[in-house]
């Protein structure tokens, strides 16, 4: 059995700094799934949820434009859990004739799905193993966490290093490189000030 998921929002993780949780809820239930994501992914999703218009297309907007240009459709996404405990997703794509499944990070899949209005699904097994009831103590704690997207420039150095470690653990090398550039920029500024 599959459950359709709705995006509830993004919360800042109060325990691990620089880490966010994307919260999805199964339709017709109080069962929610938190998916840990980094700041750039949170920002990409939050921009669409808040209808923020950017002067140039963000990565997920550009992918949406590519899909349109080549008459491809994101039919749906399915959230799954890997044996390592990390969430992943399948993008179910079609050109109107053939259907294909493409492996994706769950955060990227959700960012695309909300841009094109594609439904998000998961299995009963994932919902049972990874979910929580929204009226439980754990759920209340998660819901009360205040949403916050902190630009890298404003993060303390120790938080940036922790965020970079999480990005590497998730094999999110794009985010890790972005954080590394910010750390190098700060180091360069510090050296200039020492001269």
C-alpha angles and dihedrals in degrees: 000000000000129000126208113231129211124203109246095180146269125288130194112242106241092195102049114038118227093022125111134194123222106210119208125182127205111239114254093015140077090233116122135185121209115206117193112229137168129250098265092052091046090051093050092052095041092051090060095041090052093042092238110176113214123202091236129027116272117226094269091046089052091051089050089052090050091051090052094046092053096039094244123147131209096220097183144320129234121207114215135173122235121220088254089063094251118128120238133172142215117225108212104210130183138183090197092267108047129035123210136180118223124193114237143165108264093237092054091047092052092046089055095042094055090049095054100030094245117160120250119219139180136180126261088243094057091045091051097044101038103026134092133197111256092225093055122103090251091051093048091052092051093046093051093055106110117240112245134168108194117193113234090242089065098046119102114248095249090052090051091052091050091048090050091051090052091048092053091046088054090045089242095146094165091062092042090054091049091052091046090054090052091050091048091048090054091047091051091050090049092051091049090052090051092057 
